[in-house]
Amino acid sequence: MSTESSPTTGHRHQNQDRSKRSTEETPTARLASERCCPECESDDLVVQQNETYCEGCGLVVHRDDLDRRRRWNYTESGREPERTGSPTTHRLHDRGLSTDIGYYRDGAGNPLDANTQRLFSRLRRWDAQSKVPSKRDKSLRDGLSEIARLISVIDLSDSVFDEAVDIYRKAWDANLLKGRSIEAIASGSVFAACRLEQLPRHRSEVADVARVDSDAINNAYTQLNRELELAIPPPLPQDFLPRIASVIGAANHVEQRARELLLCPAVGRVSNGRPPSGVAAAALYHVQQAETGEKRASQKAIAEAGFTSALTIRTIWRKLQELEEEGKLCENADTIPTLHTR
């Protein structure tokens, strides 16, 4: 028995294979995956301006009709952008790709009548609802808005802002917000970003402007650190020194001498198990006591600047006095051991 198929049957199978191939993947997808022509299966593709075509059969494989070039207007003051919107940013829940509806004037600058204003008011409300179709998306929008508010109130840098947004988005992707307060996770993300950037900020500073208490921020920070495995370095006393010295108005040489004390190995052993801000405040107070003719700040003022207590400063200060009597404090920067790295 012959197994050879008829020409009609062969053409039918070819048409079925071709239709199946066209429904399963588009020419653009095939180009991206195989980098060949879907018609003649040639890999001789030419990219010219916004078109990609086959050199062999001339088939236009892909065409990008969007004009992505920036347009400029040449005025008397120079060259100005004609149609350039704000860049995309991960600080917004929609990355800045959404459209905002105006209020009182149209695109030509003409005022709108009362009926049109009421119409656009309803459109703005529907547009705001469409941007967050689910509660999960709403939690992302509210969390990023809370982070932006905290960054603005505390006056933190853009690097901390971006780091806090990245932490919150990771927590949102990992479903860590389920059953937890959005404000607590947002505040914990800001505090964790400060720790990652080695910015000396105390937790109470964030709690003073946050909408949750310090315990909620601490619990959220602990949860983020454990679940996301954040590589947060331990805070060092010298990180808190510039801020405390700036608040109390200490001289530059006083701050420099306090930094030298904090870099001493003996002081490093004393700081183990103690709050780093308290150690920095105690070192600054110790240097001020040894200076003559300088305006000295009280223990209470230094404690308030370092977010610690006067008792902590006195306790550590006595330890520093004992080290000084034993001659274990470094006299100047030349005697401080340094760590050499390759």
C-alpha positions as CSV (number, residue, x, y, z in Angstrom):
1,M,0.0,0.0,0.0
2,S,1.3,3.4,-1.0
3,T,1.6,6.0,1.8
4,E,2.2,8.9,-0.6
5,S,-0.2,11.7,0.0
6,S,-2.0,13.5,-2.8
7,P,-1.1,17.1,-3.8
8,T,-4.4,18.4,-2.4
9,T,-3.7,16.8,0.9
10,G,-0.2,18.1,1.0
11,H,-1.4,21.6,0.3
12,R,-4.0,21.3,3.0
13,H,-1.4,20.3,5.5
14,Q,0.8,23.1,4.5
15,N,-2.0,25.6,4.9
16,Q,-2.9,24.2,8.3
17,D,0.7,24.4,9.4
18,R,1.0,28.0,8.1
19,S,-2.3,29.1,9.8
20,K,-1.3,27.4,13.0
21,R,2.1,29.1,12.9
22,S,0.4,32.5,12.3
23,T,-2.0,32.0,15.2
24,E,0.6,30.8,17.7
25,E,3.2,33.6,17.3
26,T,3.4,36.9,15.6
27,P,6.2,37.9,13.2
28,T,7.5,40.2,15.9
29,A,7.6,37.5,18.5
30,R,9.3,35.1,16.0
31,L,11.8,37.8,15.2
32,A,12.6,38.3,18.8
33,S,13.0,34.6,19.5
34,E,14.7,33.3,16.4
35,R,16.0,36.4,14.7
36,C,14.9,35.2,11.2
37,C,12.3,35.9,8.6
38,P,9.0,34.2,9.2
39,E,8.4,33.9,5.4
40,C,11.6,32.6,3.9
41,E,13.3,31.7,7.2
42,S,16.3,33.8,6.2
43,D,18.5,35.3,8.9
44,D,19.6,38.2,6.7
45,L,17.5,40.9,8.4
46,V,18.2,44.6,7.8
47,V,17.2,47.4,10.3
48,Q,16.7,50.7,8.6
49,Q,15.3,53.6,10.6
50,N,12.0,52.3,12.1
51,E,11.7,49.2,9.9
52,T,13.2,45.7,10.0
53,Y,12.9,43.8,6.7
54,C,14.3,40.7,5.1
55,E,17.0,41.2,2.5
56,G,16.0,38.1,0.6
57,C,12.2,38.3,0.1
58,G,11.7,42.0,1.1
59,L,9.1,41.2,3.9
60,V,8.8,43.9,6.5
61,V,9.2,41.9,9.7
62,H,8.7,44.7,12.2
63,R,7.9,48.3,12.1
64,D,7.9,50.8,14.9
65,D,5.5,53.7,14.1
66,L,6.2,55.6,17.2
67,D,8.4,58.7,16.9
68,R,10.6,58.4,19.9
69,R,12.8,61.4,19.0
70,R,12.6,64.6,21.1
71,R,11.2,67.6,19.3
72,W,12.6,71.0,19.9
73,N,11.4,74.6,19.4
74,Y,13.9,77.2,18.5
75,T,13.0,80.5,20.1
76,E,14.9,83.7,20.9
77,S,16.0,82.3,24.3
78,G,17.4,79.2,22.6
79,R,16.3,75.6,22.0
80,E,13.4,74.4,24.2
81,P,11.7,71.0,24.3
82,E,8.4,71.0,22.5
83,R,6.9,67.7,23.5
84,T,8.8,66.2,26.4
85,G,6.9,64.8,29.4
86,S,8.4,63.9,32.7
87,P,10.5,60.7,32.7
88,T,9.2,57.4,34.2
89,T,9.9,56.9,37.8
90,H,9.4,54.0,40.2
91,R,8.5,56.4,43.0
92,L,4.9,56.4,41.6
93,H,2.7,53.3,41.6
94,D,2.0,53.7,37.9
95,R,5.6,54.8,37.2
96,G,4.3,58.2,36.0
97,L,2.7,56.8,32.8
98,S,-0.9,57.8,33.7
99,T,-2.7,60.9,32.4
100,D,-3.9,63.8,34.6
101,I,-7.1,65.6,33.7
102,G,-7.1,69.4,34.1
103,Y,-9.4,71.6,36.1
104,Y,-10.5,75.0,34.8
105,R,-9.0,75.4,31.3
106,D,-8.8,73.4,28.2
107,G,-5.7,72.6,26.1
108,A,-5.8,76.0,24.4
109,G,-6.1,77.9,27.7
110,N,-9.7,78.8,27.4
111,P,-11.9,78.7,30.5
112,L,-14.4,76.0,30.9
113,D,-18.1,76.6,31.6
114,A,-19.8,75.2,34.7
115,N,-21.3,72.1,33.0
116,T,-18.0,71.1,31.5
117,Q,-16.2,71.6,34.8
118,R,-18.8,69.2,36.5
119,L,-18.3,66.7,33.7
120,F,-14.5,66.7,34.1
121,S,-14.9,66.5,37.8
122,R,-16.7,63.2,37.3
123,L,-14.1,62.1,34.8
124,R,-11.3,62.8,37.2
125,R,-13.0,60.7,39.9
126,W,-13.5,57.8,37.5
127,D,-9.9,58.2,36.2
128,A,-8.6,58.1,39.8
129,Q,-10.6,54.9,40.5
130,S,-9.4,53.3,37.3
131,K,-5.7,53.8,38.2
132,V,-6.1,51.5,41.2
133,P,-8.5,48.7,40.1
134,S,-7.8,46.5,43.1
135,K,-7.0,46.8,46.8
136,R,-3.6,45.5,46.2
137,D,-2.8,48.3,43.8
138,K,-4.3,50.8,46.2
139,S,-1.9,49.6,48.9
140,L,1.0,50.3,46.6
141,R,-0.2,53.8,45.8
142,D,-0.9,54.6,49.4
143,G,2.4,53.2,50.6
144,L,4.5,55.2,48.1
145,S,2.5,58.3,48.9
146,E,3.3,57.9,52.6
147,I,7.0,57.3,51.8
148,A,7.1,60.6,49.8
149,R,5.5,62.4,52.7
150,L,8.0,61.1,55.2
151,I,10.9,61.9,52.9
152,S,9.7,65.4,52.5
153,V,9.0,66.1,56.2
154,I,12.3,64.6,57.4
155,D,14.2,66.2,54.5
156,L,16.1,63.1,53.3
157,S,18.1,62.8,50.1
158,D,17.0,61.3,46.8
159,S,19.1,58.2,47.3
160,V,17.2,57.4,50.5
161,F,14.0,58.0,48.7
162,D,14.8,55.6,45.9
163,E,16.1,53.0,48.4
164,A,12.9,53.2,50.5
165,V,10.7,52.8,47.4
166,D,12.7,49.7,46.3
167,I,12.3,48.2,49.8
168,Y,8.6,48.9,49.8
169,R,8.1,47.5,46.3
170,K,10.0,44.3,47.3
171,A,7.7,43.9,50.3
172,W,4.7,44.5,48.1
173,D,5.8,41.9,45.6
174,A,6.5,39.4,48.5
175,N,2.9,40.0,50.0
176,L,4.4,41.2,53.3
177,L,1.6,43.9,53.5
178,K,-1.1,41.4,54.0
179,G,-2.5,41.8,57.5
180,R,-0.1,44.7,58.3
181,S,-0.4,48.4,58.4
182,I,0.6,50.2,55.2
183,E,1.9,53.2,57.2
184,A,4.0,50.9,59.4
185,I,5.6,49.2,56.4
186,A,6.2,52.5,54.7
187,S,7.8,54.0,57.8
188,G,9.9,50.9,58.3
189,S,11.1,51.1,54.7
190,V,12.2,54.7,55.2
191,F,14.1,53.8,58.4
192,A,15.7,50.7,56.7
193,A,16.7,52.9,53.8
194,C,18.5,55.3,56.2
195,R,20.3,52.4,57.7
196,L,21.3,51.1,54.3
197,E,22.6,54.5,53.3
198,Q,24.4,54.8,56.6
199,L,22.5,57.9,57.4
200,P,22.4,58.6,61.2
201,R,18.7,58.8,61.8
202,H,17.1,57.6,65.0
203,R,13.9,55.6,64.9
204,S,12.1,58.2,67.1
205,E,12.7,60.8,64.3
206,V,10.7,58.8,61.9
207,A,8.1,58.0,64.6
208,D,7.6,61.7,65.4
209,V,6.3,62.4,61.8
210,A,4.8,59.0,61.0
211,R,1.2,58.0,61.5
212,V,2.2,55.0,63.6
213,D,4.1,54.7,66.9
214,S,7.8,53.7,67.4
215,D,6.9,50.1,68.3
216,A,5.0,49.6,65.0
217,I,8.0,51.0,63.1
218,N,10.4,48.7,64.9
219,N,8.2,45.6,64.2
220,A,7.9,46.5,60.5
221,Y,11.6,47.2,60.3
222,T,12.4,43.8,61.9
223,Q,10.0,42.1,59.5
224,L,11.5,43.7,56.5
225,N,15.0,43.0,57.6
226,R,14.2,39.3,58.2
227,E,12.0,38.5,55.2
228,L,13.9,40.5,52.6
229,E,17.3,39.7,54.0
230,L,18.5,43.3,53.8
231,A,22.3,43.7,54.0
232,I,22.1,46.5,56.6
233,P,25.5,47.4,58.1
234,P,25.7,47.9,61.9
235,P,25.6,51.6,62.9
236,L,28.9,53.1,64.1
237,P,29.3,55.9,66.6
238,Q,31.3,58.0,64.2
239,D,28.2,58.1,61.9
240,F,26.2,60.0,64.5
241,L,29.1,62.4,65.4
242,P,28.7,65.1,62.7
243,R,25.0,65.5,63.4
244,I,25.4,65.8,67.1
245,A,28.3,68.3,66.7
246,S,26.2,70.4,64.3
247,V,23.2,70.5,66.7
248,I,25.2,71.7,69.7
249,G,27.5,74.0,67.7
250,A,30.8,72.3,68.5
251,A,34.0,73.5,66.9
252,N,35.7,71.6,64.1
253,H,38.7,70.7,66.1
254,V,36.5,69.4,68.9
255,E,34.6,67.2,66.4
256,Q,37.9,66.0,64.9
257,R,39.3,65.1,68.3
258,A,36.1,63.2,69.2
259,R,36.3,61.3,65.9
260,E,39.9,60.3,66.8
261,L,38.7,58.9,70.1
262,L,36.0,56.9,68.5
263,L,38.5,55.3,66.1
264,C,40.6,54.1,69.0
265,P,40.5,50.3,69.6
266,A,40.0,50.8,73.4
267,V,36.9,53.0,72.7
268,G,35.7,50.4,70.2
269,R,35.7,47.8,72.9
270,V,33.8,50.2,75.3
271,S,31.1,50.8,72.6
272,N,30.3,47.1,72.3
273,G,26.7,46.5,73.5
274,R,26.0,50.3,73.9
275,P,24.0,52.6,71.7
276,P,26.3,54.2,69.1
277,S,24.7,57.6,69.4
278,G,25.3,57.5,73.1
279,V,29.0,56.6,72.6
280,A,29.4,59.5,70.1
281,A,27.7,61.9,72.5
282,A,29.9,60.8,75.4
283,A,33.1,61.2,73.3
284,L,32.0,64.7,72.2
285,Y,31.3,65.6,75.8
286,H,34.7,64.2,77.0
287,V,36.5,66.3,74.4
288,Q,34.6,69.4,75.5
289,Q,35.5,68.9,79.1
290,A,39.2,68.8,78.2
291,E,39.0,72.0,76.1
292,T,39.6,75.4,77.8
293,G,38.0,78.6,76.6
294,E,35.4,76.8,74.6
295,K,31.6,77.0,75.1
296,R,30.6,73.7,76.6
297,A,27.2,72.1,76.1
298,S,25.5,70.5,78.9
299,Q,24.9,66.7,79.2
300,K,21.2,67.3,78.7
301,A,21.7,69.3,75.5
302,I,24.1,66.7,74.0
303,A,21.7,63.9,75.1
304,E,18.8,65.5,73.3
305,A,20.9,66.0,70.2
306,G,22.0,62.3,70.2
307,F,18.5,60.9,71.1
308,T,19.9,59.3,74.3
309,S,19.9,60.0,78.0
310,A,22.2,62.0,80.3
311,L,22.7,58.9,82.4
312,T,24.1,57.0,79.3
313,I,26.5,59.9,78.6
314,R,27.8,59.9,82.2
315,T,28.3,56.2,82.3
316,I,30.3,56.1,79.1
317,W,32.1,59.2,80.0
318,R,33.4,57.6,83.2
319,K,34.7,54.7,81.1
320,L,36.5,57.2,78.8
321,Q,38.1,58.8,81.9
322,E,39.3,55.5,83.1
323,L,40.9,54.8,79.7
324,E,42.5,58.2,79.7
325,E,44.0,57.6,83.2
326,E,45.4,54.3,81.9
327,G,46.9,56.0,78.8
328,K,44.8,53.9,76.3
329,L,43.3,56.8,74.5
330,C,44.9,57.9,71.2
331,E,46.6,61.2,71.5
332,N,46.4,62.2,67.8
333,A,45.4,60.9,64.4
334,D,48.9,59.6,63.7
335,T,48.6,57.0,66.4
336,I,45.3,55.7,65.3
337,P,45.7,52.3,63.6
338,T,44.2,52.1,60.1
339,L,42.9,49.2,58.2
340,H,44.7,48.7,54.9
341,T,42.7,47.0,52.1
342,R,43.7,45.9,48.7
